[in-house]
Amino acid sequence: MTEDPNRPITCVVFDLGGVLIDWNPRYLYRKLITEPEEMEYFLREVCSTEWRHPFDLGAPMADAIAELADRHPDLRHLIEVYRARWPEMLGGAIDGCVEILEDLRAKVPALYALSNWPAETFRHARDRFDFLEWFDGIVISGEVGLKKPDAGIYRLLFERHGIEPRTTLFIDDVPENLEAAEALGLNGVLFTSAGRLREDLARFDLI
């Protein structure tokens, strides 16, 4: 965490997944693969993190799913539901964090979100979580073709919304994303829990 008491924070930027929203493909695949080890293998080796990465940059899910299903025809039924039943991977809001966001609305002039998220599935989050309307703006990686920790997505956020990095606090649960943000002058807080976040925000006199 960076902290400069001589620069009052006038803007807070939140990551979404892992900070405000609990997303996990296991919420869906536990229903479909009863053996935990088989499920973990599937998510590690088939619908893997590496396979999912291009979606955060805007790659069409349908094409990737069709190609992967052709390579694993015996698992086609499990691969195809990745998109068809994607909303079942949303576990809900993370306990305590929406309350923090609501508290900040009364204290901070500007609130934004910056998230690595596929463009074609973000509508499900918008439909489900009313608090997304509280932000003055949201930058989604899949909509702009850039993703954290690429410096380009932070600069796009600054330019699109007129953000001054030195008076902005960025909250993310991935250390690499914070390091990239701090290199561009943002103040950073690593999210680990709602309780710890409240402590960190208090140091900035935000809560």
N, C-alpha and C positions, 0 to 999 in steps of 0.2 A: 504494500500500500504506500502510495506517495501522499504527502500531506504538506501543504504550505498555508499556514494560518494568515499570511498576509494577502492571500488571494481568496476572497469569499466566493463560495460556489454559487453560481446562478443557474446552473443547468445540470441535470442528472440524466445519464444515458444507461438504460438497462439492457442487458442480454435477456432473452426470453426463455429458451429451453435450458433447463437446469438452474434457473434463477427464479422465474415467475411461474413457469409451466413445466410440469413433470411429463416428459415424453420418453417412452421406452418401448421398443418393439416387442419386448417380452410380455407386455400386457396383452398383446394379441396372440403371440405364438405359444404362450402357456396353455391357451385354449385348444391349440391344434396339435401340439407335440407334447405328449404326456410325460415322456422321459426327459428329465432336466438336462442330462448330458447330451442327448440327441438335439435338444433345442439349442443349447450353447454351441454345438458343432455347426448347426445350420446357420446361426447368426454370425459365427466366426468365419466359416469357410464358404458359404453360399451367398446369402444376403448379408454380406460382410460390411464392415465400416468402410472399407476401400471402395466397394461396389456402390455404396450410398453416396459417397462424396460428390460425384458429379451432379447429383440432384440439387445440392446446395448452390450450384453455379447455374442452375436453370436447365440442365439436361432433361429431356423428356423421359418420364418414367416408363411409359408404355414401350418404347424402343428397347430400353435396357432390360425390362422384364421379359420381353419376348425373346431377346437374345440369350438371357440367362436360362430361361425355361427350355430353350432348344438344346442347351448344353447339359441340362439336368432334367430330362423328360420325366423321370420318376418322381421328381419333386415339383413338377409344374403346378400342382394344386396349391402348394405352399408358397411358391414364388409369386403367383398371380394375385394372391390376396394381399400382397404387400401394398399395392395401390388400392385395390377394391375395398379393403377393410382398414385402411390407414387410420381413420378416426379412432379405432379401438386401441391405438397405441398411445393416445392421450390419457394420462392418468389423473389430470386435474391440476388445479393451482397448487403451488408449493405452500405448505402451511406457514402462515405468518408473513409471507412476502407481499401479498396483495394489500394487507393492512399497512405495511410499511409504505408501499406505493401511495396508498390513500393519504397517509400522514404527510408525505412529501408534497402532495398536491397543494396543501395549504402553506407550504414553506418555501418551495422552490419555484421561480418564475417559469421555468421551461423543463419539460420531461420528454425524453425521446427513447426509442428502442432501436437496437442494432442487433440483428440476429442472423445466424446461419440457418436458413430454413428453405426448403423447396418451395418455389413459387406456387405450384399447383396444389399444394396441401395447406398452405397458410390460410386459405379461406375457411377451412374447418376450424382453425383456432379462432379466427375472427367471429365465426358464428357462435362459438361456445363461450368465449371469455369476454364479457362485457367490459372488463377493465382495460382492454386494448384501446378502447375509445378515449381513455384518459390521456393518451400520449398526444403531444403536439405534432409528432411525426414518427413514422416507423420506416426503417430501411431494412429490407429483406434481401439476403444474398441472392436467392434464386431469381429475384426480380431485376437485379442490377448486374448480374454476371460477375460479381466479385464476392469474396468471402474472407472473413477473418481467418488468419491474422494478416492478410494482404493489406498493406498500407493504403491501397487505393480505396478500399471501402470506407475507411475512416475519413479520408479526405473528401470523398463524395458526401458523407454525412455532414462534414463541416460546411461544404460549399452549398449543399442543397438547403440547409436550415440556418445558415449564418452563425454557426457555433464557434465560440472562442475556446480552444482547447484548455488554456490555462485556468479558466474559471468553470470548467466542466469536470464532473466526476463520472467515471465509467465503472460499471459493476458487471463482472463476468465471472464464470466459474472455471474458466480455462486459463491457466497461467500464461500460455503463449499469446493468447489474445490480449491480456493485460500488458504484457511486455511490449507488444507492438503499439498499443495505444499510448503507453507512457513515453515511448520513443518519439511520438508525435506531439508530446506536451500535455496529454490528458493526465488528470489525477486518476489513480486506479485503486479499486478495492476488489480483492478476491473473495467471491462468495463461497461460503462453506455452510452457513446456516442462517436462519432468520435472526436468531439471537445475536450471533456475531456481527451480522450486518447492522443491526441497531447500534451496537457498540461502535462500529467504525463510522457510522453516520453521525453519531454524537460527537466524535472527534472533529468533524467538520462543521459542527453546530447546525446540523440539518434536521435533527430529530430530538 
